[in-house]
């Protein structure tokens, strides 16, 4: 008996700019994981963790080119790792933004 993984149930608003019904969750795993942690809520993140597993999520988010600061902090808290593990966090630290006067 070949049991296929049940697709995660995400809110459509997270993927407003793509055809939601045609998302290939395996082929575009990086895109889906980053988007869920950027725009999803607690339920979406739970679905993401159930489908991909913490190790795949950790690998994806620690090598992401860009994530909002709050998403990095959330991922570090959920996955129990340091902020310095995230490439995008280190990159943001080495490129501080200008002060707005």
N, C-alpha and C positions, 0 to 999 in steps of 0.2 A: 504494500500500500504506500504510494508516494504522496506524502502530505505536503502540500504547497503552503508557503507562508501566507497568512492572511494579510492583505494590504492594509496599511495604516489608514485611519480616518482622520484627515486634517480638515481644517476649515478652509473653504474656498478662497477666502480673502487673502490668505498667505500667498497664494499663487495667482494673483489677480492678472499678471501680465503674460501668463502662458495658458495653453489649453489644458485645463485641470484634468479632464477625463483621459488625456493621452500621456500623462506623466509616466515615464518608465522609472520606477523607484530603484531599480538595480543599476541601470546604466547611468542615471543622473543622481546617484546617491550623494555626492558632494554638494551639488546644488540644493537638493532637498534638505539635507541636514543643516547647512548654513542658513537657508531661508527659514526653517522652522525655529532655529535658535534666535534668529534676528527678529522675526515677526510673529511667532506663535505664542500661545499662552500655555499654561501648565498642562492642560489636557493634550495639546499638540506635542509637547516635549515628551510626555509619557508615551504617547503612541510612537514617536520617533525612537525612543529608547527600547521599547518592546520590539520594534521591527528590526532595527539595525544593531542593537546591543551597544553597551558603553564603550567597548574597545574600538569599534569602528567609528563611533562618534568622537571619541578622544583623538584618534588618528586624524580625522577630518578637520576638527576644529583647531587642533594645535598647529596644523600646517596651513590654515586659511590665510589668504593674503590680507583680508580685511573683515572685521566684525565690529559692530558698535561696542563701545566700552561696557555698557550694561550687559551685553550678551557674553562678553568675555568673563566678567565677574560671575554671572549666573552659571556658565559652563564650568568654571573652576570650582564653584561651590558644589554643584551637582556631581561632578566627576572626581572630586577630591584630589585636585592637583594644583600646582602653583601657577600664579599668573605668568611667571617667567617661562613657563612651558609653551606659551602661546606665541607663535611667530608674529602675529599681528600686534600683540601687546608690546613686544620688544621693539618692533618697528615704530610704533607710535611714540614710545619713550625716546627713541633716538631722533625723532622728527617732531619736536614740540611745535604747536601752533603759535601764531603771533597773538599778542595781547590785543584785545579790542578796547580801544579808548573811547 
